[in-house]
Amino acid sequence: VATNCALLLAAVLAIGWYIRDSLKVDDFNQKHVLITGCDSGFGNLLAKQLDRRGFAVIAACLTEKGASDLASAASPRLKTLLLNVTDSESIKRAVEFVSAEVGERAPIRFRLP
């Protein structure tokens, strides 16, 4: 019985490691991450953590102060932009910024009415 439990545990661990390893992002330094709500809180924390891990981060902030504070605490890989998600003009400017930043690597092309 102990042998069967040990074999079952080993199989479960092997499957867990396989699943975990399959979820890793390949070539993350070639990818961009767009995060909204980066003035403070979770968005700010996530932007800083991904920047430290080498991702190219585009952090959308509502205020100039939020954008400048975040930019000063991050590497040059992190780019900030002002975005008010309730304003269609602000969204259009953000789409233009992201498209210019990502260039041909963008898997999805944005279309706004």
TORPA-4810 file (N, C-alpha, C, O; in nm, 3 decimals):
<nodes>
NODE_1_0.084_-0.119_0.000_0.000_0.000_0.000_0.088_0.125_0.000_0.057_0.221_-0.071_V
NODE_2_0.195_0.127_0.077_0.283_0.243_0.083_0.350_0.266_-0.051_0.370_0.381_-0.092_A
NODE_3_0.384_0.158_-0.122_0.446_0.171_-0.254_0.348_0.234_-0.352_0.385_0.320_-0.432_T
NODE_4_0.222_0.189_-0.346_0.120_0.245_-0.436_0.098_0.394_-0.407_0.083_0.473_-0.500_N
NODE_5_0.096_0.431_-0.280_0.079_0.573_-0.244_0.198_0.655_-0.292_0.180_0.767_-0.342_C
NODE_6_0.317_0.602_-0.279_0.437_0.673_-0.324_0.435_0.690_-0.475_0.471_0.796_-0.526_A
NODE_7_0.394_0.586_-0.548_0.386_0.594_-0.693_0.279_0.695_-0.736_0.299_0.773_-0.829_L
NODE_8_0.165_0.694_-0.667_0.058_0.788_-0.698_0.104_0.931_-0.672_0.078_1.021_-0.752_L
NODE_9_0.170_0.953_-0.560_0.221_1.086_-0.527_0.322_1.134_-0.631_0.320_1.249_-0.673_L
NODE_10_0.412_1.043_-0.672_0.511_1.078_-0.774_0.443_1.114_-0.906_0.483_1.209_-0.973_A
NODE_11_0.340_1.039_-0.943_0.267_1.067_-1.067_0.197_1.202_-1.060_0.200_1.280_-1.155_A
NODE_12_0.134_1.231_-0.947_0.065_1.359_-0.929_0.165_1.474_-0.936_0.138_1.576_-1.001_V
NODE_13_0.279_1.460_-0.872_0.382_1.564_-0.876_0.434_1.584_-1.018_0.453_1.698_-1.062_L
NODE_14_0.457_1.476_-1.090_0.507_1.486_-1.227_0.406_1.557_-1.316_0.443_1.642_-1.397_A
NODE_15_0.279_1.524_-1.301_0.175_1.590_-1.380_0.167_1.738_-1.342_0.153_1.823_-1.430_I
NODE_16_0.175_1.769_-1.215_0.174_1.908_-1.170_0.290_1.988_-1.227_0.270_2.100_-1.274_G
NODE_17_0.410_1.931_-1.225_0.527_2.000_-1.282_0.510_2.020_-1.432_0.545_2.126_-1.484_W
NODE_18_0.457_1.920_-1.500_0.435_1.933_-1.644_0.337_2.046_-1.675_0.361_2.128_-1.764_Y
NODE_19_0.228_2.051_-1.601_0.129_2.157_-1.623_0.189_2.293_-1.592_0.172_2.388_-1.668_I
NODE_20_0.260_2.305_-1.481_0.323_2.432_-1.444_0.422_2.478_-1.550_0.422_2.595_-1.588_R
NODE_21_0.505_2.388_-1.598_0.604_2.424_-1.699_0.541_2.458_-1.833_0.596_2.539_-1.908_D
NODE_22_0.427_2.399_-1.864_0.362_2.430_-1.991_0.295_2.566_-1.989_0.260_2.619_-2.095_S
NODE_23_0.276_2.624_-1.872_0.212_2.755_-1.860_0.311_2.871_-1.866_0.270_2.986_-1.858_L
NODE_24_0.439_2.841_-1.878_0.538_2.948_-1.884_0.531_3.021_-2.017_0.499_2.961_-2.120_K
NODE_25_0.560_3.149_-2.014_0.558_3.232_-2.133_0.695_3.225_-2.199_0.796_3.256_-2.137_V
NODE_26_0.697_3.183_-2.325_0.823_3.179_-2.400_0.852_3.317_-2.459_0.760_3.391_-2.491_D
NODE_27_0.979_3.350_-2.472_1.023_3.476_-2.531_0.952_3.596_-2.470_0.909_3.686_-2.541_D
NODE_28_0.941_3.597_-2.338_0.867_3.705_-2.272_0.928_3.841_-2.298_0.860_3.943_-2.289_F
NODE_29_1.057_3.845_-2.331_1.119_3.975_-2.359_1.076_4.029_-2.496_1.108_4.143_-2.530_N
NODE_30_1.006_3.949_-2.574_0.951_3.993_-2.702_0.802_4.027_-2.691_0.739_4.062_-2.791_Q
NODE_31_0.747_4.017_-2.573_0.604_4.038_-2.552_0.580_4.171_-2.479_0.666_4.221_-2.407_K
NODE_32_0.463_4.225_-2.500_0.421_4.346_-2.430_0.299_4.312_-2.344_0.215_4.230_-2.381_H
NODE_33_0.292_4.377_-2.231_0.177_4.361_-2.143_0.116_4.498_-2.123_0.184_4.593_-2.083_V
NODE_34_-0.015_4.510_-2.150_-0.088_4.634_-2.127_-0.169_4.619_-2.000_-0.250_4.527_-1.987_L
NODE_35_-0.147_4.709_-1.905_-0.217_4.705_-1.777_-0.286_4.839_-1.757_-0.223_4.944_-1.772_I
NODE_36_-0.413_4.836_-1.724_-0.486_4.959_-1.694_-0.495_4.976_-1.543_-0.477_4.881_-1.467_T
NODE_37_-0.522_5.098_-1.500_-0.538_5.125_-1.357_-0.408_5.119_-1.281_-0.401_5.062_-1.172_G
NODE_38_-0.303_5.178_-1.338_-0.169_5.166_-1.279_-0.130_5.282_-1.189_-0.015_5.288_-1.144_C
NODE_39_-0.221_5.374_-1.162_-0.188_5.484_-1.071_-0.152_5.432_-0.933_-0.061_5.484_-0.868_D
NODE_40_-0.223_5.330_-0.888_-0.200_5.274_-0.754_-0.257_5.133_-0.750_-0.311_5.082_-0.849_S
NODE_41_-0.245_5.072_-0.636_-0.309_4.943_-0.613_-0.250_4.828_-0.693_-0.130_4.825_-0.723_G
NODE_42_-0.338_4.734_-0.727_-0.296_4.611_-0.794_-0.230_4.637_-0.928_-0.128_4.576_-0.960_F
NODE_43_-0.286_4.728_-1.008_-0.227_4.758_-1.139_-0.086_4.811_-1.127_0.002_4.771_-1.204_G
NODE_44_-0.063_4.899_-1.033_0.069_4.956_-1.008_0.167_4.847_-0.966_0.279_4.840_-1.017_N
NODE_45_0.125_4.764_-0.873_0.210_4.655_-0.825_0.243_4.557_-0.936_0.358_4.516_-0.950_L
NODE_46_0.143_4.518_-1.015_0.166_4.424_-1.125_0.261_4.482_-1.228_0.350_4.412_-1.276_L
NODE_47_0.243_4.609_-1.263_0.332_4.673_-1.360_0.477_4.670_-1.312_0.567_4.639_-1.390_A
NODE_48_0.500_4.702_-1.186_0.636_4.701_-1.132_0.694_4.561_-1.129_0.811_4.541_-1.164_K
NODE_49_0.614_4.462_-1.089_0.664_4.325_-1.082_0.698_4.269_-1.220_0.803_4.206_-1.237_Q
NODE_50_0.612_4.292_-1.318_0.641_4.243_-1.452_0.760_4.315_-1.513_0.839_4.255_-1.585_L
NODE_51_0.774_4.443_-1.484_0.890_4.518_-1.531_1.018_4.458_-1.472_1.116_4.439_-1.544_D
NODE_52_1.017_4.429_-1.343_1.135_4.368_-1.279_1.167_4.231_-1.339_1.283_4.189_-1.338_R
NODE_53_1.068_4.162_-1.390_1.089_4.029_-1.449_1.127_4.036_-1.597_1.148_3.932_-1.660_R
NODE_54_1.137_4.156_-1.652_1.187_4.172_-1.787_1.082_4.191_-1.895_1.117_4.198_-2.013_G
NODE_55_0.956_4.199_-1.858_0.851_4.222_-1.958_0.852_4.368_-2.002_0.887_4.457_-1.925_F
NODE_56_0.814_4.391_-2.127_0.790_4.527_-2.174_0.647_4.561_-2.132_0.551_4.503_-2.182_A
NODE_57_0.635_4.656_-2.042_0.505_4.689_-1.983_0.457_4.824_-2.036_0.533_4.921_-2.039_V
NODE_58_0.331_4.827_-2.077_0.265_4.953_-2.110_0.161_4.973_-2.000_0.062_4.901_-1.992_I
NODE_59_0.187_5.072_-1.916_0.104_5.096_-1.798_0.015_5.218_-1.821_0.063_5.329_-1.841_A
NODE_60_-0.116_5.195_-1.819_-0.212_5.303_-1.839_-0.253_5.361_-1.705_-0.298_5.290_-1.615_A
NODE_61_-0.237_5.492_-1.693_-0.270_5.564_-1.570_-0.375_5.670_-1.601_-0.383_5.719_-1.713_C
NODE_62_-0.453_5.703_-1.502_-0.555_5.806_-1.518_-0.496_5.946_-1.503_-0.542_6.040_-1.567_L
NODE_63_-0.394_5.960_-1.418_-0.338_6.092_-1.388_-0.191_6.103_-1.428_-0.119_6.004_-1.436_T
NODE_64_-0.149_6.227_-1.453_-0.008_6.254_-1.482_0.081_6.214_-1.365_0.188_6.156_-1.384_E
NODE_65_0.036_6.244_-1.243_0.115_6.211_-1.125_0.133_6.060_-1.113_0.244_6.014_-1.085_K
NODE_66_0.028_5.985_-1.134_0.039_5.839_-1.128_0.137_5.786_-1.232_0.217_5.697_-1.203_G
NODE_67_0.131_5.842_-1.353_0.220_5.798_-1.460_0.365_5.834_-1.429_0.454_5.751_-1.449_A
NODE_68_0.389_5.955_-1.381_0.528_5.995_-1.354_0.584_5.922_-1.233_0.702_5.885_-1.233_S
NODE_69_0.504_5.899_-1.129_0.552_5.823_-1.013_0.589_5.680_-1.053_0.692_5.628_-1.009_D
NODE_70_0.506_5.619_-1.134_0.534_5.481_-1.177_0.657_5.477_-1.266_0.743_5.390_-1.249_L
NODE_71_0.667_5.569_-1.361_0.783_5.571_-1.451_0.914_5.590_-1.375_1.016_5.531_-1.411_A
NODE_72_0.910_5.672_-1.271_1.034_5.696_-1.194_1.074_5.576_-1.109_1.189_5.566_-1.066_S
NODE_73_0.980_5.484_-1.085_1.010_5.366_-1.003_1.037_5.243_-1.088_1.048_5.132_-1.034_A
NODE_74_1.048_5.259_-1.220_1.061_5.143_-1.308_1.177_5.160_-1.404_1.243_5.264_-1.408_A
NODE_75_1.201_5.055_-1.482_1.308_5.058_-1.582_1.256_5.126_-1.709_1.136_5.154_-1.721_S
NODE_76_1.346_5.151_-1.805_1.302_5.210_-1.932_1.211_5.117_-2.014_1.147_5.163_-2.109_P
NODE_77_1.204_4.990_-1.980_1.112_4.899_-2.051_0.967_4.936_-2.025_0.881_4.911_-2.110_R
NODE_78_0.938_4.994_-1.910_0.801_5.029_-1.875_0.766_5.165_-1.934_0.833_5.264_-1.907_L
NODE_79_0.662_5.167_-2.013_0.613_5.291_-2.074_0.477_5.323_-2.013_0.395_5.233_-1.991_K
NODE_80_0.454_5.449_-1.985_0.326_5.490_-1.929_0.247_5.569_-2.034_0.304_5.632_-2.123_T
NODE_81_0.117_5.563_-2.019_0.029_5.645_-2.102_-0.090_5.685_-2.019_-0.127_5.616_-1.924_L
NODE_82_-0.150_5.796_-2.057_-0.270_5.843_-1.987_-0.391_5.781_-2.055_-0.404_5.784_-2.177_L
NODE_83_-0.480_5.725_-1.974_-0.599_5.660_-2.028_-0.716_5.678_-1.933_-0.710_5.643_-1.815_L
NODE_84_-0.823_5.734_-1.988_-0.950_5.740_-1.918_-1.042_5.647_-1.995_-1.083_5.679_-2.107_N
NODE_85_-1.075_5.533_-1.938_-1.151_5.431_-2.010_-1.295_5.472_-2.037_-1.367_5.402_-2.109_V
NODE_86_-1.339_5.584_-1.982_-1.475_5.633_-2.009_-1.478_5.737_-2.121_-1.585_5.788_-2.155_T
NODE_87_-1.362_5.769_-2.178_-1.351_5.872_-2.281_-1.300_5.809_-2.412_-1.188_5.759_-2.418_D
NODE_88_-1.384_5.812_-2.516_-1.349_5.745_-2.641_-1.225_5.807_-2.707_-1.147_5.736_-2.770_S
NODE_89_-1.205_5.938_-2.693_-1.084_6.001_-2.749_-0.959_5.952_-2.677_-0.855_5.929_-2.739_E
NODE_90_-0.969_5.937_-2.547_-0.857_5.886_-2.469_-0.824_5.743_-2.510_-0.707_5.705_-2.519_S
NODE_91_-0.926_5.665_-2.535_-0.906_5.527_-2.579_-0.840_5.524_-2.716_-0.749_5.444_-2.738_I
NODE_92_-0.883_5.609_-2.806_-0.821_5.614_-2.939_-0.674_5.651_-2.930_-0.590_5.591_-2.998_K
NODE_93_-0.641_5.749_-2.846_-0.500_5.787_-2.828_-0.420_5.670_-2.770_-0.305_5.647_-2.810_R
NODE_94_-0.479_5.597_-2.678_-0.410_5.482_-2.618_-0.386_5.372_-2.722_-0.279_5.311_-2.725_A
NODE_95_-0.485_5.348_-2.807_-0.469_5.248_-2.913_-0.356_5.288_-3.007_-0.275_5.204_-3.047_V
NODE_96_-0.349_5.415_-3.043_-0.242_5.464_-3.129_-0.106_5.447_-3.062_-0.009_5.404_-3.125_E
NODE_97_-0.098_5.479_-2.933_0.026_5.466_-2.859_0.071_5.320_-2.855_0.186_5.289_-2.883_F
NODE_98_-0.021_5.231_-2.820_0.012_5.089_-2.809_0.052_5.033_-2.945_0.149_4.958_-2.955_V
NODE_99_-0.021_5.069_-3.049_0.012_5.021_-3.184_0.152_5.066_-3.225_0.227_4.988_-3.283_S
NODE_100_0.186_5.191_-3.197_0.319_5.241_-3.230_0.427_5.171_-3.148_0.535_5.143_-3.198_A
NODE_101_0.398_5.145_-3.023_0.495_5.082_-2.934_0.519_4.936_-2.970_0.633_4.889_-2.969_E
NODE_102_0.414_4.866_-3.002_0.423_4.722_-3.029_0.465_4.695_-3.174_0.536_4.599_-3.202_V
NODE_103_0.420_4.779_-3.265_0.458_4.764_-3.405_0.402_4.638_-3.467_0.287_4.601_-3.443_G
NODE_104_0.484_4.574_-3.547_0.441_4.455_-3.621_0.425_4.331_-3.534_0.372_4.230_-3.580_E
NODE_105_0.469_4.337_-3.411_0.457_4.221_-3.323_0.317_4.202_-3.269_0.288_4.100_-3.206_R
NODE_106_0.230_4.298_-3.291_0.094_4.289_-3.236_0.018_4.176_-3.303_0.002_4.176_-3.425_A
NODE_107_-0.030_4.079_-3.225_-0.107_3.969_-3.284_-0.248_4.011_-3.322_-0.312_3.946_-3.404_P
NODE_108_-0.296_4.120_-3.264_-0.432_4.167_-3.289_-0.425_4.311_-3.335_-0.354_4.392_-3.275_I
NODE_109_-0.495_4.342_-3.437_-0.502_4.480_-3.484_-0.628_4.543_-3.424_-0.735_4.481_-3.422_R
NODE_110_-0.614_4.663_-3.377_-0.725_4.733_-3.315_-0.808_4.804_-3.420_-0.754_4.862_-3.515_F
NODE_111_-0.938_4.799_-3.404_-1.027_4.877_-3.489_-1.132_4.942_-3.399_-1.203_4.875_-3.324_R
NODE_112_-1.139_5.071_-3.409_-1.240_5.144_-3.333_-1.335_5.210_-3.431_-1.294_5.250_-3.540_L
NODE_113_-1.463_5.222_-3.393_-1.559_5.287_-3.483_-1.527_5.434_-3.501_-1.599_5.504_-3.574_P
</nodes>
